[in-house]
């Protein structure tokens, strides 16, 4: 199982969609606070539909606590500032895919903790800022799962 981590997400509908996604691809979802919404918010519940019971969601008060909990696991920062294409990376089982906030991405102090080869990006057309967070999580998490033969999937 892979680990998807959202660093300070602000849009409940995106997080709800990612809850649904993680239930379907078997990833564990980690939310690093502060969140930009109430976890019980209606938009979050609506986007996640009835997948909350099928997903594994953990919350952490800050990045340091999260990083300590993930110690020993390979971790990739998924960022528009990445130097490696997401398809050129080998994703071992249990690795962590860290995504930043929809509005500001990963903060520089967090990015500084990753080597350039651990900073991955999705190619886009020139002059575009970013993809929707839920779409980016889907693209990269499914590539990681594909590389591992869709283990556990039907």
C-alpha positions in Angstrom: 0.0 0.0 0.0 1.2 3.5 -0.9 0.8 6.5 1.3 -0.7 9.8 -0.1 -0.1 12.8 2.1 -1.8 16.2 1.7 0.1 19.1 3.3 -2.4 21.7 4.5 -5.2 21.1 2.0 -7.7 24.0 1.7 -10.5 22.7 -0.5 -12.8 20.2 1.0 -14.1 18.9 -2.3 -10.6 18.0 -3.4 -9.9 16.2 -0.2 -13.2 14.3 -0.4 -12.3 13.3 -4.0 -8.9 12.1 -2.8 -10.6 10.1 0.0 -12.7 8.3 -2.6 -9.6 7.8 -4.8 -7.5 6.3 -1.9 -10.4 3.9 -1.1 -10.3 2.7 -4.7 -6.6 2.4 -5.2 -5.8 1.1 -1.7 -3.6 4.0 -0.6 -3.5 5.3 3.0 -4.3 9.0 3.1 -2.5 11.3 5.5 -3.7 14.9 6.2 -1.1 17.3 7.6 -2.7 20.2 9.5 -3.8 22.9 9.5 -6.6 22.0 7.2 -8.4 24.9 5.4 -11.8 23.4 6.3 -13.7 21.6 9.0 -13.2 17.8 8.5 -16.9 17.3 8.9 -17.7 19.9 6.2 -20.6 18.9 3.9 -18.6 19.4 0.7 -16.0 17.0 2.0 -18.6 14.4 2.9 -20.4 14.9 -0.5 -17.2 14.5 -2.6 -16.1 11.4 -0.6 -19.6 10.0 -0.8 -19.7 6.8 1.2 -16.0 6.0 0.8 -15.0 7.3 4.2 -15.6 3.9 5.7 -13.5 2.2 3.0 -10.5 4.6 3.3 -7.7 4.9 5.8 -7.3 8.5 6.8 -4.8 9.7 9.5 -4.3 13.3 10.6 -1.1 15.0 11.9 -0.7 18.3 13.7 2.3 19.3 11.6 4.9 18.1 9.0 7.5 17.2 11.6 5.1 14.8 13.3 4.1 13.3 10.0 7.7 12.9 8.9 8.5 11.1 12.1 5.6 8.7 11.7 6.7 7.9 8.1 10.4 7.4 9.1 12.1 4.7 7.0 9.7 5.0 4.1 10.9 6.5 0.8 9.2 9.9 0.3 8.6 11.9 -2.9 7.6 15.6 -3.0 5.0 16.0 -5.8 5.5 19.6 -6.9 5.5 21.9 -10.0 9.0 22.7 -8.8 10.1 19.1 -9.3 13.2 18.2 -11.3 12.2 14.6 -12.1 9.3 13.5 -14.3 6.9 11.3 -12.3 7.2 8.5 -14.8 11.0 8.3 -14.5 10.9 7.4 -10.8 10.6 3.9 -9.3 8.0 3.7 -6.6 8.6 1.0 -4.0 5.7 -0.3 -2.0 5.0 1.7 1.1 6.5 4.9 -0.4 5.0 8.3 0.5 3.6 10.7 -2.1 3.5 14.2 -0.6 1.3 16.9 -2.2 1.0 20.5 -1.1 -1.9 22.9 -0.7 -4.1 23.7 -3.7 -3.3 27.4 -3.4 0.4 27.5 -2.6 1.9 24.0 -3.1 4.5 22.7 -0.7 6.2 25.3 1.5 9.9 26.0 0.7 11.1 24.7 4.1 9.4 21.3 3.4 10.7 21.2 -0.2 14.2 21.8 1.2 14.1 18.5 3.0 14.0 16.6 -0.3 16.8 15.8 -2.6 16.2 17.0 -6.2 15.6 13.4 -7.4 12.8 13.1 -4.8 11.0 16.2 -6.1 8.8 14.9 -8.9 6.5 16.7 -11.3 3.8 16.1 -13.9 4.7 17.6 -17.3 2.3 20.3 -18.4 2.1 22.8 -21.3 4.3 25.9 -20.9 3.0 28.8 -18.9 0.4 26.8 -17.0 0.5 26.9 -13.2 -0.7 23.5 -12.0 -3.2 20.7 -12.3 -6.1 20.2 -9.9 -4.8 18.5 -6.7 -7.2 15.5 -6.9 -6.1 15.0 -10.6 -2.4 15.2 -9.7 -2.9 12.7 -6.9 -4.7 10.3 -9.2 -2.1 10.5 -11.9 0.9 9.9 -9.7 -0.7 7.4 -7.3 -1.9 5.3 -10.2 1.5 5.3 -11.8 3.0 4.1 -8.6 0.4 1.3 -8.3 0.9 0.4 -12.0 4.6 0.0 -11.5 3.8 -2.5 -8.7 1.5 -4.6 -10.9 -1.7 -3.1 -9.4 -1.0 -5.3 -6.4 -4.2 -6.1 -4.4 -6.4 -4.7 -7.2 -9.1 -6.5 -9.0 
